């Protein structure tokens, strides 16, 4: 929980969290869990939350969509940036104050958080690329063996046909 200090104004923001999945009641439970985790983040206090009832998607029957509108107070813009990176809301609106000033240290903290997240994505991409290459090599190996087996069978059949033709 945070308190409003005289020398430090809280930043009020609204986050929109969207979710797609099934079954419908799972979406509501998941949004509630995410909002609870947001409220446990350092420097963050939830002021209000509204979770909309899940509705079935028109183009993907059986799948549902829902969203939550969460109003928060944060002690520092860094905490809002951390919420953005951790929970990936579809929209963030800073309600107040009208202007937010940052020190060099504040900018450094935000950029460090951004770079940390980008490095984690880069790591995931590198692993996926390596796994893709391994799978492609295995597929080539399997297809190569299959092709060799097919060619061998075709060659044997051709020899049998030629042998029968010579015997006639």
SULKA-V29403 format. One record per backbone hydrogen bond with DSSP energy under -1.0 kcal/mol. CO is the residue of the C=O (numbers start at 1). NH is the residue of the N-H. If there is no record, write none. Layout:
CO_NH, CO_NH
This chain:
11_74, 12_95, 12_96, 13_72, 14_93, 15_70, 16_90, 16_91, 17_68, 19_66, 21_64, 24_28, 25_29, 26_30, 27_31, 28_32, 29_33, 30_34, 31_35, 32_36, 33_37, 34_38, 35_39, 38_41, 41_44, 43_75, 45_73, 48_71, 50_69, 55_65, 60_63, 63_57, 64_21, 65_55, 66_19, 67_52, 68_17, 69_50, 70_15, 71_47, 71_48, 72_13, 73_45, 74_11, 76_80, 77_81, 78_82, 79_83, 80_84, 81_85, 82_86, 83_87, 84_88, 91_16, 93_14, 96_12, 103_107, 104_108, 105_109, 106_110, 107_111, 108_112, 109_113, 110_114, 111_115, 112_116, 113_117, 114_118, 115_119, 116_120, 117_121, 118_122, 119_123, 120_124, 121_125, 122_126, 123_127, 124_128, 125_129, 126_130, 127_131, 128_132, 129_133, 130_134, 131_135, 132_136, 133_137, 134_138, 135_139, 136_140, 137_141, 138_142, 139_143, 140_144, 141_145, 142_146, 143_147, 144_148, 145_149, 146_150, 147_151, 148_152, 149_153, 150_154, 151_155, 152_156, 153_157, 154_158, 155_159, 156_160, 157_161, 158_162, 159_163, 160_164, 161_165, 162_166, 163_167, 164_168
